[in-house]
Amino acid sequence: MVEQLTSTSASEGAKQLSRRAFLKASAIITGGLQLALMMPSIAQAEKSEDAFTSGAYIRITPNNQVFLTIGQSEMGQGSLTGLAQLIAEELDADWATVIVERGEVHSAFFRPNAPIQVTGGSGSIRSFYMVLRQTGAAARQMMLLAAARHWNLPIGNLNTKDGMVIAPGDQRLSYGDLVSDAGALKVPDLLSVPLKDESEFRLIGKPMKRLDIQEKVTGEAPFGMDIQLPGMLTAVILHPPAFGAKLLAFDSTAADKAPGIKAIFPVSEGLAIVADSYWHAVTARKSVAVSWSDDKPAFDNDVQNKKMMELALQQPGLVALERGDQRGIFSANHVSAQYDVPHLAHACMEPLNCTIQLRSDSAEVWTGTQFQTSAQQTVASVTGLAPESIAIHTQYLGGGFGRRSAQDFIRLAAEVAQKFDVPVKTVYSREDDMKAGYYRPAACCQMAADLDHNGSLVAFQAKLAVPSLVKHTGLKFLMLPGGVDSTAVEGLDDHSFPYQVANGRVEWVEHDPGVPVWFWRSVGASQNFFFLETFVDQLAAKSRRDPLEFRLAHLEEKPRHRRVLEAVASAARWGTPDAPGVARGIAVAESFGSVCAQVVEVELQDGFPVVRKVVSALDAGRVINPAMVEKQVHGSVLYALSALYSGRISFEKGQVVEDNFWTYEPVRIDRSPVMETLILPSTAPPGGVGEPATPPLAPAACNALFALTGKLVTSLPLKGQSFKLRHSI
């Protein structure tokens, strides 16, 4: 087929479908207790059939199995296990009987502070810590009350342990024995149920075995790419060669004759090729002749983009931090530097995919998404269906890092599915995944500071040029007063800048060259702490003070920062002589409610820096599962190390160059360092653990390089840069 396209949107003319309400589960509960997990405001509503059959819940069967439904996405970070520990702890369940199920889209899974069901920002445990404990405690209270009535004893005479209610004389009833009587009781007010004292914890704070290990080891764990449905077709997308380019015309004459091809048609971001298998679709794609518009980003290559960012820094910016007197403070003993970082891909191990079955009045979606609410709304906007008629079946995610909260692949899958009355799986190839957008933004930063005669910081100034993730994501609640994007200034704004300084100013200039950007693991903290913490080492050198000493002297009002720095320095034996040809660097960063410090040991191998060892100290507040926290720290280190060594999405003629793991290289096992992790005990509320160990890695490594070579690293990645040992090393 040869087709010339007009400017009409490919999504126009979508068929109008009925809006019948989505069928809900039966209200009849047979042989078990099913307790709705609701936010405190919802929990006080009148008990109804819907409240006991929808949303998150605890379901206990007569054979004493405890089913916990969790609404958060599982992408390797351990959310299903950690959240289950919270419920099971207060329920006093036997961990061996706990089974976790993934929930659908429901308001019961909304975060307490926002009406969205999303997994991101290292927020799963932080957001649901109290409400899940309260839910488990409410179910336990119902078991106690049912047993008290059964034995005709005061409830205060009873106790629970491992899924049993225990009475004086060692009388015992299992939760399974009590499901019928407990199920007839009114659900207690979550805000009034008593919670355990932390000294009584048996599961919280313990390295419990992950609940998803067996099915992942056996291959039974369902990822989005694994979905197979009767009659299912597979679609691939021929994406524009440059961001902003539009499809003008295409000739699919040759592709139409290829084996298994069902249809080839335009979609909002390119051309869809649908076939009976992925191989048939992706092979036929190569034979489609296409014509694109000349639209592209505002730059041809990375050199041009850097120059554009530098020009942007000459413009007035929005103020994110302002302290003291800015007049005449930058004079003698002045230090300055300019930094830049490139676009970065998320590089999830599982490429993006989404399967959709559309019906006249409903839809089912199978995908690995971090943002269920948005996924439902996206499909609704494309199809015309009511959001509540669209079921999102969240699968395991083969990596997320923020990328799977974007909606491009779900929107395209919905556009494709509209053409068929059978399920269609839309798949991004690895190359599509790399080249089709949604990167960590490139950024440029200028920093300047003054030290007094004692080597103390008296003035600080920073100016950033970076796009607005709020504009790209639509999440307006992330905007600070005055129109400053909080993600652009993480670690540098008035709330999060860690160091004591009487005079300071931080500005943000929005620079958006037309490349689609998104949240990346640790978001703005990933680049801003590279800028700040390498600059702090430059200040320490100027003041002739040890980098650790300089930091501690300027963190007197930050006890958590001091604590992790002192802990990591002790563990890494900071201050002892380095081995010949080796140097150590240190950095600290606060993000997502946690503070992480790292000491990184670096040597040169044939002129290229190699990280030999990383010691991390993490204050993440109350830790739920220390084994999973340690693994998240290790994963964060390796993710950051990949970006440090060679991570870059580069452009030539406005088009992305990198297309697979041989051009966008993750760190290989032979370059993986020895890792030692200290998880500091704390009774503070839980902080995030999936991201906070990412930001300090690059600056700590670059500070080690500064000590080793005398060269200040101001640009990443390290690949392509040359380094030589100092003569004194």
KOLPA-68393 format. One line per 4 residues: number of its first residue (from 0); for each residue x, y, z of C-alpha. Coordinates in nm, 2 decimals. Layout:
# KOLPA-68393
NUM> X,Y,Z | ... $
END
This chain:
# KOLPA-68393
0> 0.00,0.00,0.00 | 0.12,0.35,-0.08 | -0.03,0.63,0.13 | 0.02,1.00,0.14 $
4> -0.06,1.15,0.48 | -0.23,1.47,0.57 | -0.19,1.67,0.89 | -0.49,1.49,1.05 $
8> -0.39,1.31,1.38 | -0.36,0.94,1.34 | -0.57,0.89,1.66 | -0.86,1.09,1.52 $
12> -1.17,0.90,1.42 | -1.14,0.65,1.70 | -1.46,0.45,1.73 | -1.70,0.55,2.00 $
16> -1.75,0.27,2.25 | -2.01,0.22,2.52 | -1.92,0.31,2.88 | -2.08,0.03,3.08 $
20> -1.93,0.01,3.42 | -1.65,-0.24,3.47 | -1.77,-0.57,3.62 | -1.66,-0.60,3.98 $
24> -1.58,-0.92,4.18 | -1.87,-1.11,4.34 | -1.98,-0.98,4.67 | -2.02,-1.34,4.80 $
28> -1.72,-1.44,5.01 | -1.72,-1.82,5.06 | -1.51,-1.98,5.33 | -1.28,-1.69,5.42 $
32> -1.22,-1.35,5.57 | -1.16,-1.07,5.32 | -1.07,-0.74,5.47 | -1.06,-0.42,5.27 $
36> -0.74,-0.22,5.30 | -0.84,0.14,5.28 | -0.67,0.47,5.36 | -0.79,0.61,5.69 $
40> -1.04,0.84,5.53 | -1.19,0.56,5.34 | -1.18,0.31,5.62 | -1.43,0.51,5.82 $
44> -1.69,0.48,5.54 | -1.98,0.24,5.59 | -1.88,-0.12,5.54 | -2.02,-0.23,5.20 $
48> -2.00,-0.52,4.96 | -1.77,-0.31,4.75 | -1.53,-0.23,5.03 | -1.49,-0.60,5.10 $
52> -1.43,-0.71,4.74 | -1.24,-0.43,4.58 | -0.90,-0.26,4.63 | -0.63,-0.39,4.85 $
56> -0.72,-0.65,5.11 | -0.62,-0.92,5.35 | -0.77,-1.26,5.26 | -0.74,-1.54,5.51 $
60> -0.87,-1.89,5.41 | -0.99,-2.17,5.64 | -0.66,-2.36,5.58 | -0.48,-2.06,5.73 $
64> -0.33,-1.92,5.42 | -0.29,-1.54,5.42 | -0.33,-1.37,5.09 | -0.21,-1.01,5.08 $
68> -0.30,-0.79,4.78 | -0.05,-0.52,4.70 | -0.10,-0.24,4.45 | 0.26,-0.14,4.40 $
72> 0.47,-0.25,4.10 | 0.75,-0.50,4.15 | 1.05,-0.43,3.94 | 1.32,-0.60,4.14 $
76> 1.32,-0.36,4.43 | 1.13,-0.60,4.66 | 0.82,-0.39,4.72 | 0.59,-0.69,4.73 $
80> 0.79,-0.85,5.01 | 0.86,-0.53,5.21 | 0.50,-0.42,5.20 | 0.38,-0.76,5.30 $
84> 0.61,-0.76,5.60 | 0.44,-0.45,5.73 | 0.09,-0.61,5.71 | 0.21,-0.95,5.84 $
88> 0.40,-0.79,6.13 | 0.09,-0.63,6.28 | -0.13,-0.92,6.18 | 0.10,-1.15,6.36 $
92> 0.08,-1.39,6.06 | 0.30,-1.69,6.01 | 0.54,-1.57,5.73 | 0.54,-1.92,5.59 $
96> 0.17,-1.89,5.51 | 0.18,-1.55,5.34 | 0.11,-1.53,4.97 | 0.13,-1.19,4.78 $
100> -0.10,-1.11,4.50 | -0.08,-0.80,4.27 | -0.38,-0.57,4.28 | -0.57,-0.39,4.01 $
104> -0.62,-0.01,3.97 | -0.81,0.11,4.28 | -0.83,0.42,4.50 | -0.73,0.20,4.79 $
108> -0.38,0.19,4.64 | -0.35,0.57,4.60 | -0.07,0.73,4.79 | -0.18,0.90,5.11 $
112> -0.06,1.24,4.98 | -0.17,1.21,4.62 | -0.47,1.05,4.43 | -0.24,0.84,4.21 $
116> -0.14,0.47,4.20 | 0.23,0.49,4.12 | 0.55,0.32,4.21 | 0.84,0.57,4.20 $
120> 1.04,0.82,4.39 | 1.15,0.54,4.63 | 0.81,0.59,4.79 | 0.64,0.25,4.84 $
124> 0.75,0.18,5.19 | 0.76,0.55,5.29 | 0.40,0.61,5.17 | 0.24,0.30,5.30 $
128> 0.44,0.23,5.62 | 0.17,0.33,5.86 | -0.15,0.24,5.67 | -0.04,-0.11,5.60 $
132> 0.06,-0.16,5.96 | -0.28,-0.03,6.07 | -0.45,-0.26,5.83 | -0.27,-0.57,5.96 $
136> -0.34,-0.45,6.32 | -0.72,-0.41,6.23 | -0.73,-0.77,6.10 | -0.55,-0.90,6.41 $
140> -0.80,-0.71,6.63 | -1.09,-0.88,6.45 | -0.93,-1.22,6.51 | -0.88,-1.14,6.88 $
144> -1.24,-1.03,6.91 | -1.38,-1.34,6.73 | -1.17,-1.56,6.96 | -1.28,-1.38,7.27 $
148> -1.64,-1.43,7.19 | -1.57,-1.80,7.10 | -1.41,-1.86,7.44 | -1.62,-1.61,7.63 $
152> -1.30,-1.45,7.76 | -1.19,-1.08,7.79 | -0.99,-0.98,7.48 | -0.72,-0.86,7.71 $
156> -0.65,-1.22,7.82 | -0.56,-1.32,7.47 | -0.25,-1.29,7.25 | -0.14,-1.38,6.90 $
160> 0.16,-1.54,6.74 | 0.23,-1.70,6.40 | -0.13,-1.69,6.28 | -0.27,-1.82,6.61 $
164> -0.48,-1.67,6.89 | -0.36,-1.80,7.22 | -0.56,-1.81,7.54 | -0.46,-1.89,7.90 $
168> -0.39,-2.27,7.94 | -0.23,-2.26,7.59 | -0.57,-2.29,7.42 | -0.52,-2.21,7.05 $
172> -0.73,-2.12,6.75 | -0.58,-2.05,6.41 | -0.68,-1.75,6.21 | -0.83,-2.00,5.96 $
176> -1.05,-2.14,6.24 | -1.18,-1.79,6.30 | -1.24,-1.65,5.95 | -1.62,-1.70,5.95 $
180> -1.67,-1.53,6.29 | -1.42,-1.26,6.22 | -1.57,-1.19,5.88 | -1.90,-1.10,6.04 $
184> -1.74,-0.82,6.25 | -1.72,-0.45,6.17 | -1.38,-0.35,6.05 | -1.22,-0.13,6.32 $
188> -1.12,0.23,6.25 | -0.76,0.21,6.13 | -0.66,0.52,6.31 | -0.76,0.38,6.65 $
192> -0.62,0.02,6.64 | -0.32,-0.03,6.87 | 0.01,-0.10,6.69 | 0.30,-0.30,6.82 $
196> 0.59,-0.13,7.00 | 0.90,-0.15,6.79 | 1.06,-0.37,7.05 | 0.80,-0.64,6.96 $
200> 0.88,-0.66,6.59 | 0.94,-1.01,6.46 | 0.94,-0.93,6.08 | 1.00,-0.56,6.04 $
204> 1.38,-0.51,6.04 | 1.45,-0.87,5.96 | 1.60,-1.01,5.64 | 1.30,-1.21,5.55 $
208> 1.31,-1.43,5.24 | 1.16,-1.26,4.93 | 0.82,-1.39,4.84 | 0.88,-1.37,4.46 $
212> 1.21,-1.56,4.45 | 1.07,-1.91,4.37 | 0.86,-1.81,4.07 | 1.14,-1.59,3.94 $
216> 1.40,-1.87,3.97 | 1.16,-2.13,3.81 | 1.06,-1.89,3.53 | 0.70,-1.88,3.64 $
220> 0.70,-1.51,3.72 | 0.49,-1.33,3.46 | 0.66,-1.03,3.29 | 0.48,-0.82,3.03 $
224> 0.69,-0.98,2.75 | 0.57,-1.33,2.86 | 0.20,-1.26,2.79 | 0.04,-1.50,2.54 $
228> -0.33,-1.49,2.47 | -0.55,-1.69,2.22 | -0.54,-1.52,1.88 | -0.29,-1.26,1.99 $
232> -0.12,-1.05,1.73 | 0.21,-0.86,1.77 | 0.29,-0.50,1.66 | 0.61,-0.31,1.63 $
236> 0.64,0.06,1.56 | 0.85,0.23,1.30 | 0.95,0.53,1.50 | 1.06,0.87,1.36 $
240> 1.44,0.90,1.30 | 1.45,1.22,1.50 | 1.24,1.36,1.77 | 0.97,1.58,1.63 $
244> 0.98,1.43,1.28 | 0.64,1.35,1.13 | 0.54,1.07,0.90 | 0.46,1.22,0.55 $
248> 0.42,0.92,0.34 | 0.49,0.55,0.33 | 0.50,0.26,0.08 | 0.43,-0.08,0.24 $
252> 0.39,-0.27,-0.09 | 0.67,-0.51,-0.02 | 0.60,-0.54,0.35 | 0.23,-0.62,0.28 $
256> 0.34,-0.94,0.10 | 0.56,-1.06,0.38 | 0.46,-1.37,0.58 | 0.22,-1.31,0.87 $
260> 0.15,-0.94,0.81 | -0.20,-0.84,0.92 | -0.19,-0.46,0.88 | 0.03,-0.15,0.84 $
264> -0.10,0.19,0.94 | 0.00,0.52,1.08 | -0.01,0.59,1.46 | 0.06,0.91,1.64 $
268> 0.44,0.85,1.66 | 0.52,0.66,1.34 | 0.39,0.36,1.17 | 0.25,0.03,1.32 $
272> 0.33,-0.30,1.16 | 0.11,-0.58,1.29 | 0.17,-0.95,1.23 | 0.11,-1.29,1.37 $
276> 0.45,-1.29,1.54 | 0.72,-1.05,1.66 | 0.97,-1.18,1.41 | 0.73,-1.14,1.11 $
280> 0.65,-0.79,1.22 | 1.00,-0.67,1.29 | 1.13,-0.83,0.97 | 0.86,-0.67,0.75 $
284> 0.93,-0.33,0.91 | 1.27,-0.32,0.73 | 1.10,-0.33,0.39 | 0.87,-0.03,0.44 $
288> 0.97,0.28,0.25 | 0.89,0.60,0.45 | 0.92,0.97,0.41 | 0.96,1.19,0.72 $
292> 0.95,1.56,0.78 | 1.28,1.74,0.86 | 1.18,1.83,1.22 | 1.44,1.74,1.48 $
296> 1.57,1.87,1.82 | 1.71,2.22,1.84 | 2.07,2.09,1.80 | 2.25,1.85,1.57 $
300> 2.50,1.71,1.81 | 2.61,1.71,2.17 | 2.87,1.99,2.11 | 2.59,2.22,1.99 $
304> 2.37,2.13,2.28 | 2.64,2.21,2.53 | 2.69,2.55,2.37 | 2.32,2.61,2.39 $
308> 2.32,2.52,2.76 | 2.61,2.76,2.82 | 2.42,3.04,2.64 | 2.11,2.96,2.85 $
312> 2.32,3.01,3.16 | 2.38,3.37,3.05 | 2.01,3.43,3.09 | 1.83,3.53,3.42 $
316> 1.70,3.23,3.60 | 1.43,3.15,3.86 | 1.56,3.16,4.22 | 1.56,2.83,4.41 $
320> 1.78,2.94,4.70 | 1.87,3.29,4.83 | 2.05,3.36,5.15 | 2.23,3.66,5.29 $
324> 2.39,3.94,5.10 | 2.48,3.88,4.73 | 2.66,4.21,4.68 | 3.04,4.18,4.64 $
328> 3.08,3.85,4.81 | 3.27,3.68,4.53 | 3.61,3.84,4.55 | 3.94,3.70,4.69 $
332> 3.98,3.33,4.76 | 3.73,3.26,4.49 | 3.67,2.92,4.33 | 3.45,2.84,4.03 $
336> 3.38,2.55,3.79 | 3.14,2.45,3.52 | 3.00,2.10,3.49 | 2.79,1.91,3.23 $
340> 2.63,1.57,3.20 | 2.47,1.40,2.90 | 2.13,1.25,2.83 | 2.11,0.90,2.98 $
344> 1.89,0.60,2.88 | 1.71,0.39,3.14 | 1.83,0.07,2.97 | 1.58,-0.16,3.13 $
348> 1.66,-0.53,3.07 | 1.31,-0.60,2.95 | 1.22,-0.38,2.65 | 0.89,-0.19,2.67 $
352> 0.58,-0.38,2.58 | 0.20,-0.36,2.63 | -0.08,-0.61,2.55 | -0.44,-0.48,2.51 $
356> -0.77,-0.66,2.44 | -1.04,-0.41,2.35 | -1.41,-0.50,2.36 | -1.71,-0.28,2.29 $
360> -1.75,-0.16,2.65 | -1.43,-0.25,2.83 | -1.06,-0.32,2.79 | -0.79,-0.53,2.95 $
364> -0.43,-0.43,2.96 | -0.13,-0.65,3.05 | 0.19,-0.46,3.10 | 0.47,-0.37,3.34 $
368> 0.38,-0.02,3.44 | 0.49,0.20,3.73 | 0.19,0.43,3.69 | -0.14,0.24,3.69 $
372> -0.36,0.54,3.72 | -0.20,0.71,3.43 | -0.20,0.39,3.22 | -0.58,0.36,3.27 $
376> -0.64,0.72,3.18 | -0.41,0.69,2.87 | -0.61,0.40,2.74 | -0.93,0.58,2.82 $
380> -0.83,0.89,2.63 | -0.74,0.69,2.32 | -1.03,0.46,2.31 | -1.32,0.67,2.45 $
384> -1.39,0.41,2.72 | -1.47,0.51,3.08 | -1.15,0.47,3.29 | -1.33,0.24,3.54 $
388> -1.40,0.00,3.25 | -1.03,-0.05,3.18 | -0.85,-0.32,3.38 | -0.48,-0.29,3.42 $
392> -0.31,-0.62,3.49 | 0.03,-0.52,3.62 | 0.30,-0.78,3.55 | 0.65,-0.80,3.69 $
396> 0.87,-0.53,3.55 | 1.21,-0.62,3.40 | 1.35,-0.30,3.53 | 1.18,0.04,3.56 $
400> 1.41,0.32,3.69 | 1.13,0.57,3.61 | 1.10,0.48,3.24 | 0.79,0.26,3.29 $
404> 0.59,0.55,3.44 | 0.60,0.71,3.10 | 0.29,0.65,2.87 | 0.42,0.65,2.52 $
408> 0.43,0.27,2.48 | 0.08,0.23,2.64 | -0.07,0.50,2.42 | 0.07,0.35,2.10 $
412> -0.05,0.00,2.21 | -0.40,0.14,2.26 | -0.39,0.31,1.92 | -0.29,-0.02,1.76 $
416> -0.55,-0.23,1.96 | -0.84,-0.01,1.83 | -0.80,-0.17,1.49 | -0.85,-0.53,1.61 $
420> -1.10,-0.75,1.79 | -0.82,-0.97,1.92 | -0.55,-0.90,2.18 | -0.25,-0.72,2.04 $
424> 0.09,-0.70,2.20 | 0.29,-0.39,2.10 | 0.67,-0.44,2.15 | 0.96,-0.20,2.14 $
428> 1.28,-0.37,2.01 | 1.60,-0.30,2.21 | 1.68,-0.05,1.95 | 1.34,0.12,1.98 $
432> 1.38,0.12,2.36 | 1.72,0.30,2.33 | 1.63,0.55,2.05 | 1.27,0.63,2.10 $
436> 1.32,0.88,2.38 | 1.24,0.96,2.74 | 1.59,1.01,2.88 | 1.75,1.17,3.18 $
440> 1.80,1.52,3.07 | 2.14,1.66,2.98 | 2.23,1.95,3.22 | 2.49,2.22,3.26 $
444> 2.58,2.39,3.59 | 2.81,2.68,3.69 | 2.92,2.70,4.05 | 3.12,2.96,4.24 $
448> 3.22,3.01,4.60 | 3.43,3.22,4.84 | 3.63,3.10,5.13 | 3.74,3.31,5.42 $
452> 4.09,3.32,5.56 | 4.02,3.01,5.77 | 3.91,2.81,5.47 | 3.54,2.83,5.56 $
456> 3.26,2.87,5.31 | 3.11,3.22,5.32 | 2.94,3.24,4.99 | 2.80,3.00,4.73 $
460> 2.64,3.04,4.39 | 2.50,2.79,4.14 | 2.31,2.82,3.81 | 2.16,2.53,3.63 $
464> 2.04,2.48,3.27 | 1.81,2.18,3.24 | 1.46,2.10,3.11 | 1.15,2.09,3.33 $
468> 1.05,1.73,3.41 | 0.72,1.88,3.55 | 0.64,2.00,3.20 | 0.73,1.67,3.04 $
472> 0.55,1.45,3.29 | 0.25,1.68,3.38 | 0.30,1.62,3.75 | 0.24,1.98,3.86 $
476> 0.25,1.91,4.23 | 0.63,1.88,4.19 | 0.65,2.25,4.11 | 0.79,2.47,4.39 $
480> 0.66,2.82,4.47 | 0.78,3.08,4.21 | 0.76,2.83,3.92 | 1.08,2.64,4.00 $
484> 1.08,2.27,3.91 | 1.18,2.08,4.22 | 1.33,1.80,4.01 | 1.57,2.04,3.84 $
488> 1.71,2.18,4.17 | 1.71,1.87,4.39 | 1.99,1.90,4.65 | 2.05,2.26,4.56 $
492> 1.73,2.44,4.66 | 1.66,2.62,4.99 | 1.51,2.31,5.14 | 1.77,2.05,5.04 $
496> 2.11,2.23,5.01 | 2.31,2.06,5.29 | 2.60,2.29,5.37 | 2.61,2.59,5.60 $
500> 2.66,2.91,5.42 | 2.55,3.26,5.51 | 2.54,3.39,5.16 | 2.40,3.19,4.87 $
504> 2.20,3.19,4.55 | 2.09,2.91,4.32 | 1.91,2.98,4.00 | 1.74,2.75,3.74 $
508> 1.72,2.83,3.37 | 1.48,2.61,3.18 | 1.65,2.48,2.87 | 1.45,2.24,2.66 $
512> 1.60,2.15,2.32 | 1.31,1.92,2.22 | 1.43,1.58,2.34 | 1.17,1.39,2.54 $
516> 1.30,1.35,2.90 | 1.17,1.17,3.20 | 1.25,1.06,3.56 | 1.57,0.86,3.58 $
520> 1.69,0.67,3.89 | 1.73,0.94,4.16 | 1.61,1.21,3.91 | 1.77,1.55,3.96 $
524> 1.99,1.43,4.25 | 2.18,1.21,4.01 | 2.34,1.51,3.84 | 2.32,1.78,4.10 $
528> 2.52,1.60,4.36 | 2.78,1.52,4.10 | 2.81,1.90,4.05 | 2.80,1.99,4.42 $
532> 3.01,1.71,4.57 | 3.29,1.74,4.32 | 3.29,2.12,4.37 | 3.31,2.06,4.75 $
536> 3.63,1.87,4.70 | 3.77,2.16,4.50 | 3.68,2.39,4.79 | 3.85,2.15,5.03 $
540> 4.16,2.15,4.82 | 4.16,2.53,4.80 | 4.13,2.55,5.18 | 4.40,2.29,5.22 $
544> 4.17,2.08,5.43 | 4.09,1.71,5.42 | 3.76,1.65,5.21 | 3.60,1.47,5.50 $
548> 3.70,1.74,5.75 | 3.58,2.02,5.53 | 3.24,1.85,5.49 | 3.19,1.79,5.86 $
552> 3.29,2.14,5.94 | 3.00,2.27,5.72 | 2.74,2.01,5.83 | 2.71,2.10,6.19 $
556> 2.33,2.14,6.15 | 2.30,1.81,5.96 | 2.34,1.52,6.21 | 2.23,1.25,5.96 $
560> 2.49,1.37,5.71 | 2.76,1.37,5.97 | 2.66,1.03,6.09 | 2.68,0.86,5.76 $
564> 3.01,1.04,5.67 | 3.17,0.93,6.00 | 3.04,0.58,5.96 | 3.16,0.54,5.60 $
568> 3.50,0.70,5.68 | 3.55,0.46,5.97 | 3.46,0.15,5.76 | 3.68,0.26,5.47 $
572> 3.97,0.36,5.71 | 3.97,0.71,5.57 | 4.29,0.89,5.65 | 4.51,0.58,5.63 $
576> 4.77,0.57,5.34 | 4.64,0.46,5.00 | 4.80,0.17,4.82 | 5.04,0.28,4.54 $
580> 4.85,0.40,4.24 | 4.52,0.40,4.43 | 4.32,0.69,4.57 | 3.99,0.73,4.76 $
584> 3.72,0.98,4.73 | 3.42,1.06,4.94 | 3.08,1.21,4.88 | 2.74,1.24,5.06 $
588> 2.39,1.30,4.93 | 2.04,1.32,5.07 | 1.75,1.21,4.85 | 1.41,1.06,4.89 $
592> 1.42,1.08,5.27 | 1.75,0.90,5.31 | 2.11,1.01,5.34 | 2.39,0.80,5.18 $
596> 2.77,0.86,5.20 | 3.02,0.66,5.00 | 3.40,0.62,4.99 | 3.51,0.50,4.64 $
600> 3.86,0.35,4.57 | 3.99,0.41,4.22 | 4.30,0.31,4.03 | 4.41,0.36,3.67 $
604> 4.43,0.07,3.43 | 4.59,0.16,3.10 | 4.49,0.52,3.16 | 4.13,0.44,3.23 $
608> 3.98,0.49,3.58 | 3.86,0.17,3.74 | 3.65,0.16,4.06 | 3.79,-0.11,4.28 $
612> 3.58,-0.08,4.59 | 3.27,0.11,4.71 | 3.19,0.15,5.08 | 2.84,0.29,5.14 $
616> 2.68,0.40,5.46 | 2.30,0.45,5.44 | 2.06,0.62,5.69 | 1.73,0.51,5.55 $
620> 1.53,0.55,5.88 | 1.35,0.24,5.99 | 1.46,-0.04,5.77 | 1.20,-0.31,5.69 $
624> 1.42,-0.57,5.52 | 1.80,-0.51,5.55 | 1.88,-0.78,5.30 | 1.68,-0.61,5.03 $
628> 1.82,-0.27,5.13 | 2.17,-0.40,5.08 | 2.08,-0.53,4.74 | 1.92,-0.20,4.64 $
632> 2.24,-0.02,4.74 | 2.45,-0.26,4.53 | 2.21,-0.22,4.23 | 2.23,0.16,4.27 $
636> 2.61,0.15,4.27 | 2.63,-0.06,3.96 | 2.36,0.16,3.78 | 2.55,0.47,3.87 $
640> 2.88,0.31,3.77 | 2.75,0.24,3.42 | 2.66,0.61,3.38 | 3.00,0.71,3.52 $
644> 3.21,0.49,3.29 | 3.03,0.53,2.96 | 2.67,0.63,2.99 | 2.57,0.87,2.72 $
648> 2.29,0.91,2.47 | 2.46,1.11,2.19 | 2.32,1.28,1.88 | 2.44,1.32,1.52 $
652> 2.24,1.52,1.28 | 1.97,1.54,1.54 | 1.94,1.16,1.57 | 2.02,0.93,1.86 $
656> 2.34,0.73,1.79 | 2.33,0.45,2.06 | 2.10,0.16,1.98 | 2.19,-0.14,2.20 $
660> 2.41,-0.26,2.48 | 2.72,-0.27,2.27 | 2.69,0.11,2.21 | 2.53,0.20,2.54 $
664> 2.73,-0.02,2.78 | 2.62,-0.13,3.12 | 2.90,-0.21,3.36 | 3.03,-0.57,3.30 $
668> 3.10,-0.82,3.57 | 3.48,-0.78,3.53 | 3.44,-0.41,3.62 | 3.21,-0.47,3.91 $
672> 3.38,-0.34,4.23 | 3.39,-0.50,4.58 | 3.10,-0.35,4.77 | 3.06,-0.30,5.14 $
676> 2.73,-0.16,5.28 | 2.66,-0.02,5.62 | 2.29,0.02,5.71 | 2.27,0.25,6.00 $
680> 2.01,0.17,6.27 | 1.74,0.43,6.31 | 1.40,0.47,6.46 | 1.31,0.75,6.22 $
684> 1.03,0.70,5.97 | 1.14,0.49,5.67 | 1.33,0.67,5.38 | 1.37,0.55,5.03 $
688> 1.63,0.28,4.94 | 1.59,0.22,4.57 | 1.76,0.55,4.46 | 1.96,0.73,4.74 $
692> 2.28,0.53,4.68 | 2.30,0.64,4.31 | 2.39,1.01,4.35 | 2.71,0.99,4.56 $
696> 2.88,0.73,4.34 | 3.00,0.96,4.06 | 3.13,1.24,4.27 | 3.31,1.01,4.51 $
700> 3.48,0.84,4.22 | 3.57,1.17,4.05 | 3.70,1.30,4.38 | 3.92,0.99,4.40 $
704> 4.04,1.07,4.05 | 4.11,1.43,4.16 | 4.33,1.30,4.44 | 4.49,1.05,4.21 $
708> 4.56,1.26,3.91 | 4.51,1.62,4.01 | 4.25,1.65,3.73 | 3.91,1.79,3.83 $
712> 3.64,1.60,3.65 | 3.37,1.83,3.53 | 3.21,1.63,3.25 | 3.07,1.28,3.23 $
716> 3.11,1.00,3.13 | 3.47,0.92,3.18 | 3.50,0.73,2.86 | 3.70,0.93,2.61 $
720> 3.89,1.13,2.88 | 4.26,1.08,2.95 | 4.41,1.06,3.30 | 4.77,1.03,3.43 $
724> 4.89,0.97,3.78 | 5.03,1.26,3.98 | 5.41,1.22,4.02 | 5.37,1.20,4.40 $
728> 5.13,0.90,4.38 $
END
